[in-house]
Amino acid sequence: MSHIFNTETKTTTRPRHDATIRIEAFQPGSMQKAGYITVDLLEFHPDYDTRLKFRSYALVRPRPELTRPEHAHIYRMCGTGYLEQPYISISEVFIHPVDLVEMMDYCRKQPHPAAPLVIHPCPLPFPMFSKGDRVVCIKAESDLATAAHVGQHATVAEDSSAGNGTMVTFDIPELNKGTDGRIYPAIGFASSSLRKLETGEHLQVVMSKRKHRKGKQAESED
């Protein structure tokens, strides 16, 4: 019996609301494999390009075994410090082959086979901004970010992209410096490094909100 789909008739198959998949587990402190672990499936994004392998991925609900620092490059946490309920993205290479085939076969049979399989919709793990929004840098996460940017205000120059990028213009001109050392009208920043400022709001308020959100998340995990 499938733990991902329900077969209602010979021709009708639907995703289970409580769908789970098996992903590879690793021993604490090492990269030695420890069998498979069952996790709640949130979304599955198929990729059929034969030129590039292993681009399908699943979004799953976190478990304590998946949050060890040494395995962060495998179980990629999404939305930490932004979402109240972060989730984990994992490449198809770590999904049990039987479960992977089952999901890929299901997606291929759909009217739009490139569309993701969505059990529980996941929000973007970073904020999206509109041109003209006022923002503050909360962490040095982008390629151009330095400690000098943290706490500084900027104006969004273009609407954010869905790839975690936002063009911003910092109030202090020297902070709009590119990798070539030149100062530009706007520079690209990771959206996850930024938070929107309401009128009269300052970094302390933003950080307080962030701390409160983390506290609520920790309580829910307990």
C-alpha positions as CSV (number, residue, x, y, z in Angstrom):
1,M,0.0,0.0,0.0
2,S,1.3,3.4,-1.0
3,H,2.2,5.9,1.8
4,I,2.0,8.7,-0.8
5,F,-1.1,8.1,-2.8
6,N,-4.6,6.6,-2.4
7,T,-6.0,4.7,-5.4
8,E,-9.7,5.4,-5.4
9,T,-10.4,3.4,-8.6
10,K,-8.3,1.7,-11.2
11,T,-7.9,5.0,-13.0
12,T,-8.1,7.5,-10.1
13,T,-5.1,8.1,-7.9
14,R,-4.9,11.0,-5.4
15,P,-2.2,12.2,-3.0
16,R,-2.7,11.3,0.6
17,H,-3.2,14.2,3.0
18,D,-0.9,12.5,5.4
19,A,1.6,11.5,2.7
20,T,5.1,10.5,3.8
21,I,8.3,9.6,2.0
22,R,11.5,7.9,3.0
23,I,14.8,9.8,2.8
24,E,18.3,8.8,3.6
25,A,19.5,9.2,7.2
26,F,23.0,9.7,8.5
27,Q,24.7,9.0,11.8
28,P,25.4,11.9,14.1
29,G,28.7,13.6,13.5
30,S,29.5,11.7,10.3
31,M,28.4,11.1,6.7
32,Q,28.0,7.4,7.4
33,K,24.5,6.3,6.2
34,A,22.0,5.0,8.7
35,G,19.2,3.6,6.6
36,Y,16.1,5.6,5.8
37,I,13.9,7.9,7.9
38,T,10.2,8.6,7.2
39,V,9.2,12.3,6.9
40,D,6.0,14.2,6.1
41,L,5.8,15.2,2.5
42,L,4.8,18.8,1.8
43,E,5.7,19.3,-1.9
44,F,7.5,17.5,-4.7
45,H,9.0,19.3,-7.6
46,P,9.8,17.0,-10.6
47,D,12.4,17.7,-13.2
48,Y,12.6,15.7,-16.5
49,D,15.6,17.3,-18.2
50,T,17.9,14.4,-19.3
51,R,20.8,16.8,-19.8
52,L,21.0,17.6,-16.1
53,K,20.5,15.0,-13.5
54,F,19.2,15.0,-9.9
55,R,17.2,18.3,-10.1
56,S,14.0,17.0,-8.7
57,Y,13.5,17.8,-5.0
58,A,11.0,17.4,-2.2
59,L,10.0,19.8,0.6
60,V,9.4,18.0,3.9
61,R,8.5,18.8,7.5
62,P,11.6,19.1,9.8
63,R,12.5,16.4,12.3
64,P,15.2,16.7,15.0
65,E,17.4,14.1,13.1
66,L,17.4,16.5,10.1
67,T,18.7,19.6,11.9
68,R,22.3,18.6,12.7
69,P,24.8,21.2,11.5
70,E,27.0,18.6,9.8
71,H,24.1,17.6,7.6
72,A,22.9,21.0,6.7
73,H,24.1,20.7,3.1
74,I,21.9,17.6,2.7
75,Y,18.8,18.7,4.6
76,R,18.6,22.3,3.5
77,M,16.5,24.3,6.0
78,C,14.3,27.0,4.3
79,G,12.9,30.0,6.0
80,T,14.8,30.0,9.3
81,G,14.4,33.3,11.0
82,Y,11.6,34.3,8.6
83,L,8.9,31.6,8.5
84,E,7.1,30.5,11.7
85,Q,7.3,27.0,10.3
86,P,10.5,26.5,8.3
87,Y,10.7,23.4,6.0
88,I,13.5,21.3,4.5
89,S,14.4,20.9,0.9
90,I,16.1,17.7,-0.1
91,S,17.5,16.5,-3.5
92,E,16.0,13.5,-5.2
93,V,19.3,11.6,-4.7
94,F,18.4,11.2,-1.0
95,I,14.9,10.1,-1.6
96,H,14.1,6.4,-1.4
97,P,14.2,5.2,-5.1
98,V,10.7,3.5,-4.8
99,D,9.2,6.7,-3.5
100,L,10.9,8.8,-6.1
101,V,9.7,6.6,-9.0
102,E,6.1,6.7,-7.6
103,M,6.0,10.5,-7.4
104,M,7.7,10.9,-10.8
105,D,5.2,8.5,-12.4
106,Y,2.3,10.3,-10.8
107,C,3.5,13.7,-12.0
108,R,4.0,12.4,-15.6
109,K,0.4,11.4,-15.8
110,Q,-1.0,14.8,-14.9
111,P,-2.3,17.3,-17.4
112,H,0.7,19.6,-16.5
113,P,3.5,17.1,-15.7
114,A,6.0,19.9,-14.9
115,A,3.8,21.2,-12.1
116,P,4.8,20.3,-8.5
117,L,2.9,17.8,-6.4
118,V,1.5,19.9,-3.5
119,I,0.2,18.2,-0.4
120,H,0.6,21.2,2.0
121,P,1.6,24.4,0.2
122,C,4.9,25.9,1.3
123,P,5.3,29.7,1.3
124,L,8.5,31.2,-0.1
125,P,11.2,31.0,2.5
126,F,12.1,34.7,2.1
127,P,10.2,38.0,1.9
128,M,9.1,39.7,-1.4
129,F,9.3,43.4,-1.7
130,S,7.8,46.0,-4.1
131,K,9.6,48.9,-5.7
132,G,9.7,51.8,-3.3
133,D,9.5,49.7,-0.1
134,R,11.7,50.8,2.8
135,V,13.8,47.9,4.1
136,V,16.6,47.3,6.7
137,C,19.4,44.8,6.4
138,I,19.3,42.3,9.3
139,K,22.3,40.1,8.4
140,A,25.3,39.9,6.2
141,E,24.1,37.0,4.0
142,S,24.5,38.3,0.5
143,D,27.7,38.3,-1.6
144,L,27.9,42.1,-1.2
145,A,26.8,42.2,2.4
146,T,29.3,43.2,5.1
147,A,28.9,44.1,8.8
148,A,28.6,47.7,7.7
149,H,25.3,47.0,6.0
150,V,23.6,45.4,9.0
151,G,21.1,47.8,10.5
152,Q,21.2,50.2,7.6
153,H,18.1,51.3,5.7
154,A,17.6,51.1,2.0
155,T,14.9,51.7,-0.7
156,V,13.8,48.8,-3.0
157,A,14.7,49.8,-6.6
158,E,12.8,46.9,-8.3
159,D,10.3,44.4,-7.4
160,S,11.9,41.3,-5.8
161,S,12.5,38.2,-7.9
162,A,11.3,34.8,-7.0
163,G,14.9,33.7,-6.7
164,N,15.6,35.5,-3.3
165,G,17.0,38.6,-5.0
166,T,16.2,42.3,-4.5
167,M,17.8,45.4,-6.0
168,V,18.2,48.0,-3.3
169,T,19.6,51.5,-2.8
170,F,21.1,52.1,0.6
171,D,20.7,55.6,2.2
172,I,24.5,55.7,2.6
173,P,26.0,55.9,-0.9
174,E,29.2,54.1,0.1
175,L,27.1,51.0,0.9
176,N,26.0,50.7,-2.8
177,K,29.4,49.4,-3.8
178,G,29.7,46.6,-6.3
179,T,32.3,43.8,-6.3
180,D,34.4,46.0,-8.7
181,G,34.6,48.8,-6.1
182,R,32.3,51.1,-8.0
183,I,29.3,52.8,-6.4
184,Y,26.0,52.0,-8.3
185,P,22.5,53.5,-8.2
186,A,21.3,50.1,-6.8
187,I,22.9,46.7,-5.8
188,G,21.6,43.2,-5.6
189,F,20.9,41.8,-2.2
190,A,19.5,38.5,-0.9
191,S,15.8,39.2,0.0
192,S,16.3,37.0,3.1
193,S,18.8,39.5,4.4
194,L,16.2,42.2,4.4
195,R,13.0,43.1,6.3
196,K,10.4,45.6,5.5
197,L,10.3,48.8,7.6
198,E,7.0,50.3,8.5
199,T,6.8,54.1,9.0
200,G,9.0,55.1,11.9
201,E,10.2,51.5,12.5
202,H,13.8,50.8,13.3
203,L,16.1,47.8,13.4
204,Q,15.5,47.1,17.1
205,V,11.8,46.6,16.3
206,V,12.5,44.3,13.4
207,M,14.9,42.2,15.5
208,S,12.4,42.1,18.4
209,K,9.8,40.7,16.0
210,R,12.2,38.1,14.7
211,K,13.2,37.0,18.3
212,H,9.5,36.7,19.2
213,R,8.9,34.6,16.1
214,K,11.8,32.3,17.0
215,G,10.5,32.0,20.5
216,K,7.1,30.9,19.3
217,Q,8.7,28.4,16.9
218,A,10.8,26.9,19.7
219,E,7.6,26.5,21.9
220,S,5.8,24.7,19.1
221,E,8.7,22.3,18.6
222,D,8.7,21.5,22.4
